[in-house]
Amino acid sequence: MAKEIYITREGKAVDKKPVEDFSDAALFALSQLGFEGDEKQTAILRSQANRGILNCSRQWGKSTVMAIKAIHRAYTRPKSLIVVAGPTDRQSAEFLRKVEEFVPMLGIEPRGDGKNSVSLKFPNGSRIIGLPGSPATVRGFSKVSMLVIDEAAYMDWAMYKALSPMLAVGGGDLWVMSTPCGRQGFFHQIWAHGGARWERVMARATECPGRIPADFLEQQRSELGPASFEQEFMCEFVDAGGQVFAQDMLDRALDSYVEPLIFGSNFEKGEKK
């Protein structure tokens, strides 16, 4: 049941009509969960993109925003399946804990689905499930309405390849989010070369002084050094310290007209072509 909170799209009270239309996720977050996001967070909540990637500073609030987006999907679309994955079990479990902090505000008592150890089931049949960080144990889910990959820069390609087929049936949404970790892996590949189908959001620490003080950032810059600071707080993809050649130099050395050698099934079987 909607709470008797009267707000407009700008967040101001205007009349005596309760908020009942939950199609706007940002209004839902404000009226039902007490969360008022900044401009970029609000844009993410309202986004209708089928593919989205968040390149965000540490402590920007990306997990909180996506937890609310997942709750909105589950609450407003009965029997939706939302799957959350991370490079380790701890990441997906922590994401579910953020979800569990909000759902009591909707009058829902957090409880599991009885099948998955890290899960939450809604009264309308929707579920949010956190998956362990192993490709061998994430298979078996289909018709996923939303797939969220947390700390994606620290997840390997094998895990991504095991997760993405979940969206084949039903055309569910995919959102990946992380702070950068070098110019490697599928997170960097999507950000740099994913094409126009991906909605990209970059959020640097300096863009939210109300949450991350300037003096703290200066201290971090001094302690971490320029390269690590640029990556952790300014969303820059920094070359790994042990890399002999800069990644942009390697990219320029590639010739798009040369067909790459792919080790297929014949090679793996020991057969020579």
BAFI-3210 file (N, C-alpha, C; in Angstrom, 3 decimals, decimal comma, padded with zeros to 6 digits):
// residues 273
n [1|2|3|4|5|6|7|8|9|10|11|12|13|14|15|16|17|18|19|20|21|22|23|24|25|26|27|28|29|30|31|32|33|34|35|36|37|38|39|40|41|42|43|44|45|46|47|48|49|50|51|52|53|54|55|56|57|58|59|60|61|62|63|64|65|66|67|68|69|70|71|72|73|74|75|76|77|78|79|80|81|82|83|84|85|86|87|88|89|90|91|92|93|94|95|96|97|98|99|100|101|102|103|104|105|106|107|108|109|110|111|112|113|114|115|116|117|118|119|120|121|122|123|124|125|126|127|128|129|130|131|132|133|134|135|136|137|138|139|140|141|142|143|144|145|146|147|148|149|150|151|152|153|154|155|156|157|158|159|160|161|162|163|164|165|166|167|168|169|170|171|172|173|174|175|176|177|178|179|180|181|182|183|184|185|186|187|188|189|190|191|192|193|194|195|196|197|198|199|200|201|202|203|204|205|206|207|208|209|210|211|212|213|214|215|216|217|218|219|220|221|222|223|224|225|226|227|228|229|230|231|232|233|234|235|236|237|238|239|240|241|242|243|244|245|246|247|248|249|250|251|252|253|254|255|256|257|258|259|260|261|262|263|264|265|266|267|268|269|270|271|272|273]
n.u [000,850|000,503|002,345|001,173|002,411|003,020|004,173|005,801|007,203|009,510|009,998|008,522|005,849|002,444|-000,378|-003,278|-003,110|-002,251|000,860|000,688|001,369|003,934|005,658|007,780|010,927|012,619|010,896|009,567|011,688|012,109|009,576|008,788|011,039|012,591|014,858|016,777|018,246|021,236|021,764|022,844|022,405|019,633|019,069|019,994|018,220|015,859|016,399|015,674|017,230|018,380|020,854|023,369|026,186|028,125|030,629|032,237|033,351|034,983|032,897|030,768|028,142|027,024|026,213|024,096|022,254|021,741|020,689|018,264|017,123|016,822|015,000|012,800|012,157|011,472|009,310|007,391|006,930|005,410|006,515|009,050|012,456|015,408|018,813|021,862|025,325|028,771|032,393|033,088|031,530|030,962|030,505|028,021|026,378|026,582|025,333|022,693|022,182|021,985|019,626|017,857|017,825|016,150|013,615|011,819|010,641|008,686|006,773|007,346|008,506|011,772|012,677|013,981|013,928|013,708|015,140|017,573|020,544|021,353|019,084|015,950|012,520|009,595|006,206|004,664|005,687|008,075|011,678|014,891|018,104|021,254|024,255|026,907|030,495|031,436|031,860|030,938|028,797|026,703|024,934|021,749|019,634|016,943|015,024|015,567|014,836|016,354|019,799|022,434|025,738|028,143|031,106|032,451|034,869|036,623|035,949|036,281|036,480|035,332|033,334|031,597|030,808|029,392|027,246|025,867|024,184|021,810|020,049|019,024|016,458|013,617|014,778|016,017|017,271|020,641|022,988|026,111|028,622|031,285|034,392|037,205|039,768|042,442|043,268|041,764|039,948|036,325|034,848|036,300|036,429|033,743|033,186|034,978|034,656|032,098|030,027|027,111|024,852|025,095|024,373|026,279|027,596|029,545|030,945|032,704|034,611|034,951|032,670|030,707|030,761|029,299|029,116|031,651|034,260|036,428|038,901|039,404|039,793|042,127|043,898|043,832|044,883|047,520|048,376|047,870|049,059|049,408|048,524|047,000|045,107|043,778|042,509|040,939|039,292|038,779|037,885|039,483|041,009|043,773|046,961|048,295|050,800|052,924|052,984|054,634|054,325|052,297|048,719|047,246|049,137|049,460|046,897|046,886|048,675|047,373|045,955|043,090|042,460|043,605|042,913|042,246|043,944|042,168|041,779|040,188|037,873|039,146|041,856|042,035|041,587|043,871|044,205|045,603|045,286]
n.v [-001,195|002,218|004,797|007,708|010,038|013,036|014,086|015,772|015,384|016,795|016,462|017,890|018,776|019,007|018,581|016,763|014,106|010,729|009,066|006,752|005,764|003,926|003,882|005,571|005,187|006,766|008,453|006,494|005,558|007,808|008,325|005,869|004,616|006,527|007,562|009,950|010,630|011,952|013,913|012,132|009,620|009,619|009,640|007,105|005,463|006,068|005,234|003,459|001,741|-001,183|-002,216|-001,329|000,414|001,190|003,247|004,018|006,020|004,949|004,499|005,948|005,169|003,299|000,605|000,875|002,396|000,610|-001,498|-000,404|-000,027|-002,679|-003,525|-001,940|-003,040|-005,667|-005,183|-003,846|-005,397|-008,248|-011,587|-011,328|-012,139|-011,312|-011,275|-011,220|-010,880|-011,312|-011,043|-012,579|-014,575|-012,934|-010,352|-010,511|-011,275|-009,049|-007,139|-008,102|-007,666|-004,910|-004,622|-005,858|-004,009|-002,050|-003,180|-003,635|-001,129|-001,153|-002,627|-005,267|-008,298|-009,380|-012,385|-015,557|-017,418|-020,076|-021,828|-020,867|-019,857|-017,194|-014,984|-013,294|-013,201|-011,772|-010,827|-010,807|-012,753|-012,190|-012,458|-011,838|-012,817|-013,708|-014,717|-017,161|-016,664|-018,310|-019,834|-022,435|-022,799|-021,048|-021,520|-022,423|-020,665|-018,974|-016,767|-014,300|-011,201|-008,997|-008,625|-008,065|-007,143|-006,869|-005,095|-005,512|-005,170|-006,802|-009,332|-012,346|-013,319|-015,850|-016,099|-014,060|-015,030|-017,248|-016,096|-014,281|-015,725|-016,092|-014,130|-014,662|-015,684|-013,886|-011,392|-009,796|-007,073|-005,867|-004,814|-003,611|-002,841|-001,004|000,053|001,032|-001,373|-001,453|-001,759|-004,064|-007,194|-007,853|-005,671|-003,321|-003,763|-003,574|-000,924|000,570|-000,423|-001,336|-000,306|001,488|000,459|000,302|002,066|004,453|005,470|007,668|008,431|010,516|010,988|013,640|014,824|014,656|016,253|016,508|013,993|012,833|014,251|016,990|017,297|014,724|013,417|014,656|013,711|010,978|011,061|011,777|009,599|007,284|007,776|009,168|007,470|005,281|006,778|008,103|005,971|004,770|006,841|008,664|007,330|006,386|004,208|002,612|001,530|-001,687|-002,109|-003,872|-004,089|-004,109|-002,666|000,162|000,017|001,413|001,654|-000,993|-001,456|000,204|-001,156|-003,327|-004,921|-004,556|-005,906|-008,349|-011,672|-013,156|-015,862|-018,544|-020,823|-023,540|-026,350|-028,409|-027,929|-028,252|-030,931|-031,945|-032,182|-031,462|-028,891]
n.w [000,000|-000,806|000,771|002,540|001,207|-000,353|-003,296|-006,009|-009,308|-008,968|-006,344|-004,448|-002,236|-003,327|-003,498|-002,261|-003,008|-002,768|-003,513|-005,966|-008,390|-009,411|-011,516|-012,010|-010,987|-009,442|-008,012|-006,617|-005,033|-003,435|-002,191|-001,050|000,014|001,140|-000,072|-001,616|-004,479|-006,123|-009,135|-011,114|-009,940|-009,811|-012,550|-013,266|-011,859|-013,208|-015,736|-018,712|-020,043|-021,736|-021,518|-019,340|-017,963|-015,192|-014,283|-011,620|-008,842|-005,808|-002,980|-004,001|-004,087|-005,801|-005,440|-003,654|-005,176|-007,296|-005,844|-005,028|-007,541|-008,292|-006,328|-007,017|-009,530|-008,762|-007,054|-008,573|-010,800|-010,892|-010,121|-011,146|-011,854|-010,423|-010,682|-008,982|-009,162|-008,238|-008,046|-005,826|-003,242|-001,097|-002,112|-003,533|-001,435|000,224|-001,349|-001,296|001,394|001,451|000,032|001,825|003,858|002,931|002,164|004,406|004,683|002,837|003,951|003,907|005,105|005,258|003,718|002,685|-000,465|-000,052|-001,576|-002,473|-000,875|-000,582|-000,931|-001,625|-001,312|-002,669|-001,770|-004,119|-005,694|-006,954|-007,081|-005,670|-006,191|-004,978|-006,389|-006,080|-006,533|-008,795|-011,928|-012,323|-010,652|-011,160|-013,164|-014,664|-014,274|-015,828|-017,984|-016,795|-015,416|-014,690|-014,607|-012,491|-012,205|-009,899|-008,867|-011,296|-012,671|-011,426|-011,989|-013,832|-017,343|-017,744|-015,819|-016,610|-019,116|-018,307|-017,044|-018,813|-020,740|-019,335|-019,990|-022,419|-022,926|-022,816|-022,827|-020,778|-018,653|-018,396|-016,114|-015,352|-012,986|-011,462|-009,953|-011,851|-012,802|-014,082|-017,630|-018,690|-018,943|-019,070|-018,184|-018,782|-021,536|-022,357|-021,572|-023,155|-025,760|-026,174|-027,699|-029,038|-027,877|-025,168|-022,239|-020,736|-017,624|-015,865|-012,763|-010,924|-007,891|-007,196|-008,023|-006,179|-003,642|-001,312|-000,214|-000,320|001,105|000,150|001,437|002,312|-000,123|-001,024|000,867|000,258|-002,336|-001,771|-000,241|-001,803|-004,236|-007,573|-009,793|-008,683|-007,297|-009,404|-010,574|-008,499|-007,575|-009,626|-011,797|-013,898|-016,273|-015,523|-016,616|-015,749|-013,232|-013,793|-016,511|-019,573|-021,992|-022,713|-022,656|-024,608|-026,593|-027,367|-028,349|-030,603|-032,143|-033,120|-035,954|-037,678|-039,983|-039,981|-039,485|-036,388|-034,681|-033,561|-031,009|-031,565|-031,316|-032,715|-032,362|-029,612|-029,399|-030,310|-033,012|-036,154|-038,535]
ca.u [000,000|001,307|002,365|000,532|003,424|002,577|005,319|005,778|008,406|010,646|010,164|007,874|004,439|001,576|-001,801|-003,646|-003,217|-001,123|001,640|000,293|001,995|005,317|006,425|008,993|011,711|013,185|009,820|009,381|012,779|011,913|008,335|008,631|012,269|013,258|016,155|016,794|019,525|021,694|021,321|023,223|021,715|018,244|019,043|020,145|016,961|014,825|016,830|014,989|018,215|018,468|022,243|023,944|027,471|028,437|032,044|032,024|034,328|034,735|031,988|029,817|026,784|026,499|025,509|022,824|021,356|021,310|019,826|016,940|016,609|016,396|013,778|011,723|011,781|010,801|008,064|006,415|006,692|005,250|007,195|010,328|013,666|016,565|020,002|023,011|026,554|030,015|033,568|033,122|030,248|030,757|029,949|026,596|025,694|026,527|024,302|021,398|021,989|021,483|018,216|017,106|017,685|015,082|012,301|010,854|009,929|007,546|005,893|007,719|009,474|012,769|012,796|014,545|012,988|013,677|015,937|018,905|020,999|021,367|017,911|014,844|011,291|008,564|004,854|004,105|006,364|009,395|012,819|016,233|019,001|022,687|024,953|028,315|031,434|032,060|031,122|030,354|027,638|025,740|024,075|020,455|018,599|016,483|014,008|015,996|014,343|017,469|021,061|023,320|027,078|028,818|032,573|032,671|036,263|037,384|035,378|036,940|035,642|034,606|032,122|030,705|030,263|028,415|026,092|025,131|023,106|020,570|019,191|018,647|015,004|012,935|015,401|016,187|018,244|021,953|023,706|027,407|029,124|032,563|035,496|038,136|040,919|043,309|042,672|041,673|038,681|035,144|034,348|036,976|036,065|032,418|033,243|035,738|034,321|030,790|029,126|026,044|023,744|025,344|024,279|027,450|027,538|030,775|030,727|033,957|034,444|034,910|031,345|029,755|031,434|028,453|029,319|033,084|034,882|037,609|040,125|039,637|040,339|043,521|044,660|043,939|045,800|048,867|048,718|047,792|049,837|048,556|047,911|045,949|044,044|043,006|041,691|039,984|038,381|038,503|037,296|040,385|041,554|045,220|047,708|048,856|052,176|053,904|052,812|055,792|053,853|051,015|047,636|046,867|050,143|049,121|045,680|047,228|049,477|046,502|045,484|041,732|042,303|044,204|042,009|042,953|043,999|041,297|042,003|038,880|037,756|040,122|043,138|041,990|041,615|045,188|044,184|046,249|044,591]
ca.v [000,000|003,431|005,678|008,997|011,068|013,759|014,716|015,920|014,845|017,537|016,118|018,856|018,520|019,906|018,414|015,735|012,810|009,859|008,531|005,378|005,379|003,610|003,688|006,369|004,555|007,790|008,838|005,319|005,558|008,917|008,236|004,609|004,172|007,674|007,796|011,024|010,553|013,136|013,938|010,911|008,490|009,700|009,238|005,646|004,876|006,286|004,725|002,308|001,054|-002,643|-002,480|-000,175|000,190|002,263|003,392|004,930|006,149|004,274|005,159|006,827|004,704|002,537|-000,590|001,315|002,781|-000,577|-002,272|000,216|-000,326|-004,079|-003,579|-001,362|-004,034|-006,777|-004,738|-003,358|-006,407|-009,538|-012,801|-011,017|-012,740|-010,429|-012,025|-010,384|-011,668|-010,586|-011,913|-013,468|-014,738|-011,826|-009,195|-010,697|-011,285|-007,670|-006,479|-008,519|-007,009|-003,566|-004,798|-006,181|-002,802|-001,217|-003,790|-003,438|000,133|-001,466|-003,519|-006,641|-008,923|-010,095|-013,836|-016,197|-018,129|-021,483|-022,632|-020,284|-019,384|-015,728|-014,677|-012,599|-013,399|-010,768|-011,402|-010,925|-013,835|-011,791|-012,892|-011,302|-013,912|-013,457|-015,925|-017,300|-016,216|-019,420|-020,150|-023,775|-022,848|-019,992|-021,916|-022,972|-019,640|-018,488|-015,714|-013,300|-009,871|-008,072|-009,195|-007,034|-007,648|-005,926|-005,174|-006,239|-005,089|-007,842|-010,619|-012,821|-013,555|-017,117|-015,834|-013,263|-015,908|-018,133|-015,310|-013,564|-016,473|-016,033|-013,093|-015,059|-015,848|-012,807|-010,093|-009,038|-005,988|-006,160|-003,669|-003,942|-001,668|-001,224|000,988|000,386|-002,149|-001,653|-001,880|-005,499|-007,789|-007,489|-004,361|-002,340|-004,027|-003,002|000,527|001,157|-000,927|-001,996|000,219|002,417|-000,174|000,439|003,367|004,594|006,501|007,837|009,278|010,743|011,372|015,100|015,282|014,533|016,745|016,340|012,660|012,547|015,568|017,324|017,056|013,282|013,074|015,103|012,768|009,750|011,316|011,764|008,263|006,257|008,123|009,649|006,434|004,593|007,733|008,326|004,790|004,520|007,950|009,469|006,436|006,197|002,862|002,780|000,323|-002,450|-001,715|-004,785|-004,168|-003,535|-001,670|000,771|-000,663|002,134|001,331|-002,323|-001,341|000,790|-002,117|-004,352|-004,693|-005,097|-006,693|-009,663|-012,565|-013,727|-017,310|-018,984|-022,218|-024,187|-027,718|-029,287|-027,710|-028,831|-032,388|-032,339|-032,391|-030,414|-028,589]
ca.w [000,000|-000,905|001,921|002,308|000,972|-001,520|-003,929|-007,449|-009,937|-008,434|-004,946|-003,583|-001,987|-004,077|-003,252|-001,293|-003,658|-002,413|-004,627|-006,250|-009,642|-009,110|-012,747|-011,889|-009,923|-008,562|-007,105|-005,757|-004,058|-002,508|-001,418|-000,344|000,672|001,759|-000,715|-002,599|-005,165|-006,841|-010,525|-011,832|-009,323|-010,261|-013,963|-013,305|-011,411|-014,219|-017,029|-019,301|-020,885|-021,650|-021,146|-018,670|-017,292|-014,253|-013,953|-010,495|-007,768|-004,539|-002,045|-004,677|-003,813|-006,930|-004,977|-003,069|-006,263|-008,027|-004,946|-005,130|-008,883|-008,247|-005,519|-007,823|-010,536|-008,102|-006,421|-009,552|-011,835|-010,218|-010,589|-011,798|-011,299|-010,481|-010,282|-008,652|-009,098|-008,009|-008,145|-004,662|-002,559|-000,162|-002,807|-003,799|-000,141|000,706|-002,142|-000,743|002,684|001,168|-000,324|003,036|004,669|002,386|001,952|005,488|004,481|001,969|004,690|003,560|006,010|004,453|003,869|001,513|-001,334|000,331|-002,497|-002,605|000,434|-000,609|-001,739|-000,999|-002,077|-002,441|-001,742|-005,470|-006,401|-007,451|-006,267|-005,901|-005,809|-005,059|-006,827|-005,690|-007,559|-009,511|-013,149|-012,262|-009,757|-011,452|-014,274|-014,306|-014,195|-017,124|-017,940|-015,812|-015,743|-014,539|-014,133|-011,976|-011,920|-009,019|-008,917|-012,548|-013,105|-010,726|-012,382|-015,052|-018,515|-017,619|-015,048|-017,452|-020,149|-017,670|-016,609|-019,858|-021,392|-018,559|-020,560|-023,782|-022,960|-022,105|-023,104|-019,544|-018,609|-017,826|-015,562|-014,757|-012,267|-010,804|-010,060|-012,777|-012,330|-015,233|-018,958|-018,916|-018,557|-019,828|-017,782|-019,639|-022,923|-022,589|-021,453|-024,255|-027,095|-026,154|-028,713|-028,675|-027,149|-023,736|-021,591|-019,871|-016,589|-015,099|-011,583|-010,205|-006,490|-007,094|-008,434|-005,070|-002,435|-000,136|000,363|-000,227|001,337|-000,640|002,208|002,299|-001,433|-001,063|001,683|-000,523|-003,441|-001,217|000,268|-002,844|-005,421|-008,665|-010,627|-007,926|-007,004|-010,624|-010,820|-007,431|-007,313|-010,816|-012,806|-015,026|-016,451|-015,451|-016,965|-014,636|-012,947|-014,368|-017,951|-020,253|-022,953|-022,383|-023,359|-025,819|-027,609|-027,869|-029,151|-031,901|-032,894|-033,680|-037,314|-037,764|-041,196|-039,782|-038,772|-035,250|-034,542|-032,481|-030,681|-031,536|-030,814|-033,376|-031,706|-028,267|-029,511|-030,780|-034,442|-036,929|-039,802]
c.u [000,878|001,231|001,739|001,578|003,103|003,750|005,079|007,043|009,655|010,842|009,498|006,386|003,572|000,094|-002,038|-003,843|-002,018|-000,406|001,274|000,912|003,483|006,154|007,730|009,801|012,313|012,145|009,515|010,436|012,568|010,704|008,243|009,858|013,043|014,616|016,017|018,173|019,948|021,289|021,639|022,530|020,248|018,115|019,161|018,847|015,887|015,172|016,031|015,940|018,188|019,874|022,829|025,242|027,803|029,912|032,115|033,159|033,974|033,814|031,020|028,366|026,177|025,733|024,154|021,816|020,849|020,462|018,400|016,317|016,103|015,099|012,589|011,241|010,982|009,424|006,983|006,127|006,614|005,985|008,468|011,470|014,827|017,754|021,162|024,236|027,741|031,181|033,710|031,731|029,939|030,103|028,444|025,797|025,557|025,465|022,919|021,133|021,492|020,002|017,370|016,950|016,502|013,706|011,352|010,071|008,717|006,531|006,154|008,757|010,478|012,788|013,300|013,499|012,921|014,512|017,382|019,314|021,033|020,223|016,876|013,620|010,251|007,187|004,232|004,798|007,708|010,486|014,067|017,202|020,447|023,423|026,388|029,232|032,160|031,240|030,395|029,052|026,587|024,767|022,713|019,334|018,237|015,380|014,317|015,546|015,446|018,664|021,972|024,667|027,833|030,324|033,033|034,117|037,118|036,848|035,995|035,931|034,796|033,295|031,117|030,042|029,236|027,134|025,237|024,051|021,791|019,561|018,660|017,132|014,377|013,552|015,573|017,268|019,542|022,604|024,988|027,968|030,425|033,363|036,520|039,246|041,800|042,539|042,627|040,278|037,485|034,583|034,988|036,581|034,704|032,478|033,893|035,204|032,932|029,788|027,979|024,927|023,893|025,165|025,406|027,260|028,870|030,504|032,018|033,672|034,304|033,544|030,317|030,417|030,615|028,647|030,806|033,818|036,168|038,900|040,451|040,267|041,792|044,415|044,876|044,904|047,256|049,293|048,781|048,732|048,906|047,821|046,759|044,791|043,156|042,070|040,588|038,930|037,997|038,090|038,161|040,902|043,070|045,896|048,259|050,330|053,217|053,830|053,946|055,379|052,508|049,916|047,229|047,866|049,847|047,884|045,995|048,010|048,625|046,020|044,128|041,523|042,897|043,267|042,767|042,917|043,165|041,515|040,652|038,953|038,803|041,494|043,151|042,057|042,979|045,260|044,843|045,470|045,587]
c.v [001,234|004,232|007,020|010,104|011,739|014,510|014,864|015,296|015,572|017,287|017,070|018,526|019,511|019,765|017,259|014,366|011,943|009,351|007,064|004,863|005,180|003,416|004,471|005,842|005,571|008,282|007,713|005,305|006,635|008,692|006,982|004,181|005,310|007,984|008,883|011,065|011,882|013,003|012,647|009,687|008,451|009,252|007,732|004,970|004,975|005,677|003,493|001,501|-000,447|-003,094|-001,205|-000,527|001,419|002,206|004,454|004,898|005,242|005,136|006,135|006,433|003,878|001,302|-000,238|001,650|001,556|-001,500|-001,728|-000,068|-001,775|-004,237|-003,049|-002,356|-005,165|-006,382|-004,381|-004,344|-007,781|-010,676|-012,494|-011,737|-011,783|-011,195|-011,057|-011,270|-010,756|-011,547|-012,874|-013,560|-013,523|-010,641|-009,340|-010,716|-009,871|-006,878|-006,834|-007,885|-005,575|-003,611|-005,012|-004,992|-001,955|-001,866|-003,681|-002,131|-000,043|-002,351|-004,983|-007,148|-009,716|-011,593|-014,430|-016,921|-019,621|-022,387|-022,154|-019,630|-017,864|-015,283|-013,921|-012,756|-012,363|-011,439|-011,591|-011,990|-013,464|-012,260|-012,117|-012,326|-013,482|-014,738|-015,967|-016,972|-017,331|-019,765|-021,486|-023,819|-021,779|-020,370|-022,390|-021,960|-019,164|-017,459|-014,678|-011,918|-008,825|-008,812|-008,045|-007,675|-006,573|-006,163|-005,909|-006,206|-006,179|-009,239|-011,065|-013,113|-014,818|-016,924|-015,050|-014,136|-016,883|-017,392|-014,795|-014,388|-016,477|-015,065|-013,478|-015,165|-014,711|-011,440|-009,217|-007,977|-006,453|-004,862|-004,156|-002,682|-002,011|000,075|000,317|-000,400|-002,469|-001,775|-003,332|-005,965|-007,233|-006,121|-003,262|-002,521|-003,402|-001,479|001,166|000,780|-001,553|-001,474|001,025|001,769|-000,024|001,880|003,465|005,740|006,520|008,799|009,374|011,229|012,874|015,665|015,200|014,960|016,597|015,000|012,336|013,879|015,758|017,043|015,566|012,862|013,502|014,180|011,458|009,916|011,229|010,357|007,211|006,510|008,445|008,546|005,740|005,523|007,957|007,161|004,639|005,610|008,779|008,628|006,238|004,760|002,990|001,463|-000,354|-002,124|-002,594|-004,892|-003,427|-002,422|-001,124|000,151|000,071|001,894|-000,045|-002,266|-000,787|-000,178|-003,200|-003,945|-005,359|-005,966|-008,095|-010,522|-013,238|-015,251|-017,706|-020,464|-022,909|-025,617|-028,630|-029,144|-028,385|-030,345|-032,883|-032,581|-031,209|-030,217|-028,560]
c.w [000,000|000,383|001,556|002,238|-000,348|-002,136|-005,421|-008,006|-009,455|-006,952|-003,971|-003,434|-002,759|-003,719|-002,288|-001,936|-003,294|-003,660|-004,828|-007,543|-009,394|-010,368|-012,734|-010,698|-008,957|-007,564|-006,123|-004,658|-003,004|-001,600|-000,563|000,456|001,327|001,175|-001,766|-003,246|-005,764|-008,308|-011,271|-011,244|-009,751|-011,711|-014,101|-012,907|-012,488|-015,570|-017,448|-020,189|-020,655|-021,271|-020,534|-017,967|-016,461|-013,902|-012,867|-009,488|-006,594|-003,690|-002,717|-004,393|-004,926|-006,491|-004,375|-004,157|-007,010|-007,158|-005,015|-006,491|-008,940|-007,447|-006,315|-008,869|-009,889|-007,584|-007,438|-010,674|-011,185|-010,932|-011,378|-011,085|-011,521|-009,920|-010,093|-008,523|-008,866|-008,101|-006,971|-004,063|-001,695|-000,846|-003,043|-002,499|000,411|-000,060|-001,598|000,613|002,495|000,803|000,926|003,975|004,214|002,402|003,143|005,370|003,576|002,675|004,398|004,549|005,179|004,761|002,566|000,698|-001,032|-000,541|-002,584|-001,292|000,524|-001,518|-000,916|-001,899|-001,669|-002,431|-003,118|-006,309|-006,989|-006,510|-006,665|-005,344|-005,994|-005,365|-006,316|-006,848|-008,264|-010,747|-013,087|-011,473|-010,046|-012,566|-013,769|-014,188|-015,603|-016,915|-016,866|-016,278|-015,663|-013,977|-013,739|-011,649|-011,155|-009,056|-010,173|-013,023|-012,484|-011,036|-013,704|-016,161|-018,371|-016,866|-015,889|-018,517|-019,579|-017,305|-017,766|-020,563|-020,612|-019,166|-021,933|-023,936|-022,154|-022,302|-021,888|-019,636|-017,956|-017,382|-014,927|-014,117|-011,567|-010,764|-010,970|-012,074|-013,536|-016,532|-019,375|-018,545|-019,309|-019,426|-018,639|-021,092|-023,258|-022,571|-022,684|-025,633|-027,174|-027,161|-028,138|-027,872|-025,639|-023,276|-020,574|-018,884|-015,854|-013,946|-010,793|-008,777|-006,324|-007,477|-007,314|-003,763|-001,167|000,549|000,563|-000,095|000,542|000,126|002,296|000,978|-001,559|-000,252|000,928|-001,692|-002,970|-000,816|-000,840|-004,008|-006,569|-009,427|-009,910|-007,608|-008,228|-010,897|-009,783|-007,300|-008,537|-012,017|-014,040|-015,069|-016,573|-015,794|-015,723|-014,470|-013,593|-015,875|-018,651|-021,188|-022,502|-023,232|-024,633|-026,946|-028,221|-028,750|-030,533|-032,775|-033,554|-035,066|-037,466|-039,002|-041,069|-038,966|-037,623|-035,269|-033,345|-032,253|-030,517|-031,070|-031,447|-032,703|-030,356|-028,306|-030,007|-032,263|-035,136|-038,232|-040,932]
res [m|a|k|e|i|y|i|t|r|e|g|k|a|v|d|k|k|p|v|e|d|f|s|d|a|a|l|f|a|l|s|q|l|g|f|e|g|d|e|k|q|t|a|i|l|r|s|q|a|n|r|g|i|l|n|c|s|r|q|w|g|k|s|t|v|m|a|i|k|a|i|h|r|a|y|t|r|p|k|s|l|i|v|v|a|g|p|t|d|r|q|s|a|e|f|l|r|k|v|e|e|f|v|p|m|l|g|i|e|p|r|g|d|g|k|n|s|v|s|l|k|f|p|n|g|s|r|i|i|g|l|p|g|s|p|a|t|v|r|g|f|s|k|v|s|m|l|v|i|d|e|a|a|y|m|d|w|a|m|y|k|a|l|s|p|m|l|a|v|g|g|g|d|l|w|v|m|s|t|p|c|g|r|q|g|f|f|h|q|i|w|a|h|g|g|a|r|w|e|r|v|m|a|r|a|t|e|c|p|g|r|i|p|a|d|f|l|e|q|q|r|s|e|l|g|p|a|s|f|e|q|e|f|m|c|e|f|v|d|a|g|g|q|v|f|a|q|d|m|l|d|r|a|l|d|s|y|v|e|p|l|i|f|g|s|n|f|e|k|g|e|k|k]
***
